[in-house]
Amino acid sequence: MSPRLLVVGGGITGLAAAWEGVCAGAEVTVVESSARWGGKVHTERADGFVVEHGPDAFVAYRPAGMALIRELGLDGDVVTVNPGRTVSIRVGGRMHPIPQGMGMVLPQRIGPFVTTGLLGWRQKLRAALDLVLPRRLGEADVSIGDFLRARLGGGVVECLADPMVGGIYGASLDELSLDAVLPSLRDNERSHRSLLLAAWAQGRGARAARTAAPAGAPASPFRSLSGGLGMLIERLVQRLTDAGATLRLQTYAVSIDPLAGGAPPTRVRFSDGSDAVFDGVILAAGAAASADLLADHSPATAAALGEIRHSSTAVVTLGYPADAFPTPVTTQGWLDAGPAPASGVTVSSVKWPGRATDGRVLVRVFVPDKVALRTAPSASTPAGAAATDADLLAQIEPYAGRLLGATRPPAFWRVTRWSEVMPKYTVGHLDRVRRAEAGLTAYPTWAVAGAALRGVGIPDCIADGRRATRAVLTALAAPTDPTEPADPTDPTAQSVHTQEPSR
Ligand SMILES: Cc1cc2nc3c(=O)[nH]c(=O)nc-3n(C[C@H](O)[C@H](O)[C@H](O)COP(=O)(O)OP(=O)(O)OC[C@H]3O[C@@H](n4cnc5c(N)ncnc54)[C@H](O)[C@@H]3O)c2cc1C
């Protein structure tokens, strides 16, 4: 008999887990508490715009994303960032192009770093001190902010690293974990002592690889799909349905209980009052929902998941007629080092092909809590992700419109709120992941997967969902001693990291 798998959560992690299950011949059920598949991946097509309410891209250098796209036959729909992109960082109200050859936080070329106006001479000289400083890291995890400030000074943190990395997590670099978010920095210090020397060596390698790459290979690591990332969700749902999976919206798991000790099968009760028995369960519904479901049987896992903090963000989408701009908009956007009401702006219609018809201009503005706090909200004018839609628009539209040169308000707008759902990998995150995994060793046919644990990027979520299903199926095929991890040889099980793209 095929193993019966339940996947809880219908975001990209859960759907990828389900896909891995049907590919392995399992009988798969997916339950999703909301009325829509995809979780944070949510594309709306309206008024000639392709609006991404959540993510708008994934990185190609993490292979799980492109691999799934190829399996689903979507490779012909992959789009890449339009060439000739200009992206800036706004510091103290002035726009500065991101220096050529910037990695995630470190300059991989000397010339553009020396000449950029992003940093003053003092800040550049302080950064150069890194070339002679001894190694600083001990064994313990530290915040990225503390580490970079000690090696390169505050200028690099505030003007480059914080806008570039902090925005991804909606968090300050002073709380984010070096080992979970940018472990390459630890490797760099170990191998080269100086982060700048390591970055320059990587830059030489990257340039050699580009020279060797076939002509026409895209320079940008970012990819999307012609109709938005929602295409990936639509295709997954279609292929899962075709394969006979049971997909249930507006249904959530209320409890999971092993029928006998830690051994399968598992009885699951659902929100509609029904219950069913499954051989394996993959929890891909976020840290809070997974912690609730595991509290009775694995309090250690529930506690570790409960310690993972989350931030909120709002995405404000603005659609303009092209003649709202006296001169065509050519920038692809900017990151704002503040103070400002937003952490970044993407001009989607310039950045990607096919995001707006008739040359109209589509703009996405990111409003995280930490930026909102800097704008000194008052009771009468609440700011940021806590403000009403009208309040947000009243702040954001003049900010983005003025900097883009709009002479008229947008004809189209959307406000999307993501409240307390952006996992923050704060210092000690890897220890929390280890404790969450260790707490589940007695239940090898249960797995927890998703953005809260081993990477927030879409390819990471896909890889993690698939890993979780493989681990559960392995445990079902060869039941292990419950004191052993389900799949201790799986190399992906411990990896949580943001890799550094070269810009
Ligand atoms: C604004 C924004 C921009 C982003 N930009 C990018 C980007 O450009 N590139 C990138 O790679 N990543 C980006 N990300 C991150 C990425 O989108 C997420 O990390 C990823 O989509 C998370 O997927 P997930 O399936 O783990 O979680 P989710 O998408 O949160 O899915 C979890 C699902 O579980 C459901 N659920 C919750 N509780 C239950 C329950 N009890 N029973 C059943 N179902 C339940 C939820 O309704 C949800 O649908 C962005 C995120 C946001 C918010």
PDBQT file of the ligand as one rigid body, heavy atoms in Angstrom, charges set to zero:
ROOT
HETATM    1  C1  LIG A 601       6.522  40.648   1.119  1.00  0.00    +0.000 C 
HETATM    2  C2  LIG A 601       7.401  39.462   0.936  1.00  0.00    +0.000 A 
HETATM    3  C3  LIG A 601       8.345  39.468  -0.081  1.00  0.00    +0.000 A 
HETATM    4  C4  LIG A 601       9.166  38.352  -0.258  1.00  0.00    +0.000 A 
HETATM    5  N1  LIG A 601      10.049  38.366  -1.295  1.00  0.00    +0.000 NA
HETATM    6  C5  LIG A 601      10.744  37.245  -1.577  1.00  0.00    +0.000 A 
HETATM    7  C6  LIG A 601      11.482  37.161  -2.786  1.00  0.00    +0.000 A 
HETATM    8  O1  LIG A 601      11.474  38.079  -3.601  1.00  0.00    +0.000 OA
HETATM    9  N2  LIG A 601      12.165  36.014  -3.027  1.00  0.00    +0.000 N 
HETATM   10  C7  LIG A 601      12.122  34.949  -2.165  1.00  0.00    +0.000 A 
HETATM   11  O2  LIG A 601      12.763  33.926  -2.455  1.00  0.00    +0.000 OA
HETATM   12  N3  LIG A 601      11.395  34.982  -1.022  1.00  0.00    +0.000 NA
HETATM   13  C8  LIG A 601      10.697  36.108  -0.722  1.00  0.00    +0.000 A 
HETATM   14  N4  LIG A 601       9.915  36.152   0.392  1.00  0.00    +0.000 N 
HETATM   15  C9  LIG A 601       9.924  35.000   1.330  1.00  0.00    +0.000 C 
HETATM   16  C10 LIG A 601       9.065  33.838   0.814  1.00  0.00    +0.000 C 
HETATM   17  O3  LIG A 601       7.951  34.324   0.118  1.00  0.00    +0.000 OA
HETATM   18  C11 LIG A 601       8.566  33.002   1.984  1.00  0.00    +0.000 C 
HETATM   19  O4  LIG A 601       9.634  32.685   2.864  1.00  0.00    +0.000 OA
HETATM   20  C12 LIG A 601       7.941  31.696   1.507  1.00  0.00    +0.000 C 
HETATM   21  O5  LIG A 601       6.945  31.949   0.541  1.00  0.00    +0.000 OA
HETATM   22  C13 LIG A 601       7.349  30.960   2.719  1.00  0.00    +0.000 C 
HETATM   23  O6  LIG A 601       6.719  29.785   2.277  1.00  0.00    +0.000 OA
HETATM   24  P1  LIG A 601       6.125  28.740   3.312  1.00  0.00    +0.000 P 
HETATM   25  O7  LIG A 601       5.336  27.750   2.534  1.00  0.00    +0.000 OA
HETATM   26  O8  LIG A 601       7.204  28.213   4.193  1.00  0.00    +0.000 OA
HETATM   27  O9  LIG A 601       5.171  29.582   4.269  1.00  0.00    +0.000 OA
HETATM   28  P2  LIG A 601       3.803  30.304   3.910  1.00  0.00    +0.000 P 
HETATM   29  O10 LIG A 601       3.836  30.860   2.559  1.00  0.00    +0.000 OA
HETATM   30  O11 LIG A 601       3.546  31.225   5.052  1.00  0.00    +0.000 OA
HETATM   31  O12 LIG A 601       2.747  29.110   3.911  1.00  0.00    +0.000 OA
HETATM   32  C14 LIG A 601       2.226  28.542   5.089  1.00  0.00    +0.000 C 
HETATM   33  C15 LIG A 601       0.773  28.211   4.796  1.00  0.00    +0.000 C 
HETATM   34  O13 LIG A 601       0.252  27.484   5.907  1.00  0.00    +0.000 OA
HETATM   35  C16 LIG A 601      -1.089  27.914   6.106  1.00  0.00    +0.000 C 
HETATM   36  N5  LIG A 601      -1.449  27.560   7.482  1.00  0.00    +0.000 N 
HETATM   37  C17 LIG A 601      -1.154  28.188   8.634  1.00  0.00    +0.000 A 
HETATM   38  N6  LIG A 601      -1.641  27.507   9.681  1.00  0.00    +0.000 NA
HETATM   39  C18 LIG A 601      -2.257  26.404   9.177  1.00  0.00    +0.000 A 
HETATM   40  C19 LIG A 601      -2.921  25.282   9.750  1.00  0.00    +0.000 A 
HETATM   41  N7  LIG A 601      -3.063  25.140  11.075  1.00  0.00    +0.000 N 
HETATM   42  N8  LIG A 601      -3.433  24.322   8.929  1.00  0.00    +0.000 NA
HETATM   43  C20 LIG A 601      -3.307  24.447   7.580  1.00  0.00    +0.000 A 
HETATM   44  N9  LIG A 601      -2.677  25.491   6.983  1.00  0.00    +0.000 NA
HETATM   45  C21 LIG A 601      -2.135  26.442   7.773  1.00  0.00    +0.000 A 
HETATM   46  C22 LIG A 601      -1.042  29.408   5.824  1.00  0.00    +0.000 C 
HETATM   47  O14 LIG A 601      -2.343  29.907   5.508  1.00  0.00    +0.000 OA
HETATM   48  C23 LIG A 601      -0.100  29.451   4.629  1.00  0.00    +0.000 C 
HETATM   49  O15 LIG A 601      -0.799  29.361   3.404  1.00  0.00    +0.000 OA
HETATM   50  C24 LIG A 601       9.067  37.237   0.605  1.00  0.00    +0.000 A 
HETATM   51  C25 LIG A 601       8.106  37.231   1.632  1.00  0.00    +0.000 A 
HETATM   52  C26 LIG A 601       7.277  38.320   1.792  1.00  0.00    +0.000 A 
HETATM   53  C27 LIG A 601       6.214  38.298   2.876  1.00  0.00    +0.000 C 
ENDROOT
TORSDOF 0
